[in-house]
Amino acid sequence: MHDLAIFWDWIEFAVRWTHVITAVAWIGSSFYFIALDLGLNRSIPGPADGEEWQVHGGGFYHIQKYLVAPAAMPEHLTWFKWESYATWLSGAALLAVVYWSGAELFLLDPGKADLAVWQGIAVSAAFLVVGWLGYDALCRSPLKSNPTAVMLVLFAGIVVMSWALNHVFTGRAALLHLGAMTATIMSGNVFFIIMPNQRIVVADLKAGRVPDAKYGAIAKLRSTHNNYLTLPVIFLMLSNHYPLATGTDNAWIIAALVFLMGVTIRHFFNTMHLRKPLPWWTLGATAVIFVVLMWLSTAPLFDTYEDSEARQLTVSEQRFASAEGFGAASDVVLGNCSMCHAREPVWGNLRWAPKGVHLETEADIAHHAKRIYLQAGVSHAMPPAIMGRMAEEDRLALIRWYRAGRDG
């Protein structure tokens, strides 16, 4: 492969696209079934727990739900599991492609924890495992009969994990890992709890036994947890695009409050599906929480590399800082990028550097070598058109420098 950076960027794009597609499929089916279950007409006679008539795409659908199971095994049974599995697998692949292969740039923060790359990756994976094990133990504990208590303890655990992650990884990686941990809990619910319980019910039906209602009740409870965790996970997965969420000392508090917003929003819509009086107070609570998030984000951006000239460069950064053409590339960056990508931007009305990327010092430029190469070297994504067109010889200078550092 002539250029591994371009190849790897396309691999990241493909994995991210796959992850988004599978996540949309999973979230869509999950939201649909929760809304369907809450909106069922349960006043009908007969063995069914409820039914619903729906119209969509020019056709009418008559849906019935059996609380435990129908009297006999249906001839055709559709399972909903692959959406969850594909979402988690593609998300794990994306975590590896972006944060593990790019650990020095995106994952590790020497100002918080002095970890080697392999140690950072190990901690990253461990958080996912520990999150699931802790949650599952909570759901099996004596508190399991009190769903409200379970959710309160779970929220307390999320706050602690958010704080811990923010003291180990970069702000961007911390919020992403909190989302990945929560998504692991959701997929774990499907793989380890919901699907096995449904298989037990199916096996009982095939054997002519009456299934135990407890298996369906446990599966429904875990599914409800997934329903309330979905919106925070989406926020956390998108947060890496917004340095105001990830780049402050308060990032861990912002992440924790996002879970409260998820609860208030889902409670509103779940109540609406139940056809009960709408809890308008939840919208007010959501707005208040969001204002608090905005206020927390106005704290100065947390920058591990504030003293970029004084800190010790990583091996990768040293390679690019000493590569042939670094001086010319630095002049190009300082002349075309630094007015916006500064700790105190001087262009327009910018108050913070876009995406939290600083390109003022030699250490900054060496640290973001790959980004510069992809954004302003081989592509014309940067600088913005309003800044004027960068000369092609300047882009070539960036390309030559990056490739010299890469191959050096």
Phi, psi and omega in degrees: 000125184297319184223102184294326182298317179293316178302314182293325179294323177289325175298316177300317179299315182295317180293319180296318179299314178300317181297317180296316181298312181292324178295319177299318180296317181291311181297320180299312180293323179296311179297321182297313184289326175295315178297320179297314182297318182290331184265005182297145173276108185260015180262009182276148176282160176113181185284341182290146178284339179176166179215165181209136171257131180225153177235134181197138175060032177085005180230164178250140181238131177248111188245133176236145178242136174251124188301313177259297179189158174290171183296327182224158180292124179297152180290322180240123181229120180265127179259143177245096181216325187294332177300317180293313182297315181295324179295315181292316181297316179291326177293319177296321177296319180293322176300317180292317183293318185270307191267332179274314179288335178249039187302318183296329184270316190251334189261307189275143176229097183302336179287345179254311180214125182275084184249145169286163182303314183295327178291319178298318179295319179297317178295319179303309180294322182296323179301321180295317182292313182297322179301314180293315182297319179295315179297314181297320178297322178297316182290342178260356183284173177302343179284352187300336179278356180237089184303325180295317179297321179299315181293323179293317178293321178299317179297319178299320178296322179296319179299315180297315180296322178297316178297315182296314180299321182289347177260005179239313186253174171298159180302319180298314181291326181298311181292322179297319181290327175297319176294319179295322178296317179293320177296326176295321176300316181296313179291325176299322177301318180291312187287317187264340186240299188296308182294314177301321179295321179292326177294324177297317180297316180297318179298321178296318179298316181296329181273359179081015178266157175274118183296148177284131184293341185296329182294319177292322180295318179296316180297320180294321180297315179295324178295323177294319176302314179302321181300318182280340181270346187299310185297317175300322180298317179299315179301313184294325179290332179269349189297335183295346178274355187231095182299338177294338177270323187258342192258020178241164177297341182266013184303322182291327177289318178302314180299318180295318181292333177300325178295324176295320177298322178300320180293314182295319181292314181294325179298322179298310184288324177295322176294322178297319179293333177284353182061039175254166177305132186291135178276080185299337180300333181294326178292320176296318179296320179298317180297319180296315180298320181294322177297320177297320177300316180298319180295317179298327183285349181279356173296154180305140180300133178282118184236107180300331187254033181301316178262064190295327183288330186274331185289160179278128181287148175287169180301317180297317181294320179299323180296317181284327180291335180258004183288153177298133179091004182296321180299314180295318179296320179299319178298320179296315181295314181296328182275340185240342189237329192288340179294334176260317184271063180232162178292335172226085184304145181247002181260132174057219182255020180296134175256335179224154177295135179306132179060013179071017182268122179254133182226058183253327187246169178298323179295320177300311185295318178295323181295323184256029184304313183294319178299314180300316181299314184284322185278324186236356179261285183280347174235168179253027181296326180229150356284166180302153184302328183295340180278353183098156184280127178288138180297142182297327179294330176291319177296321178296326178296320178294318181297313182298318181296312183298316182293327177294319178289324179294318184271354184284000000 
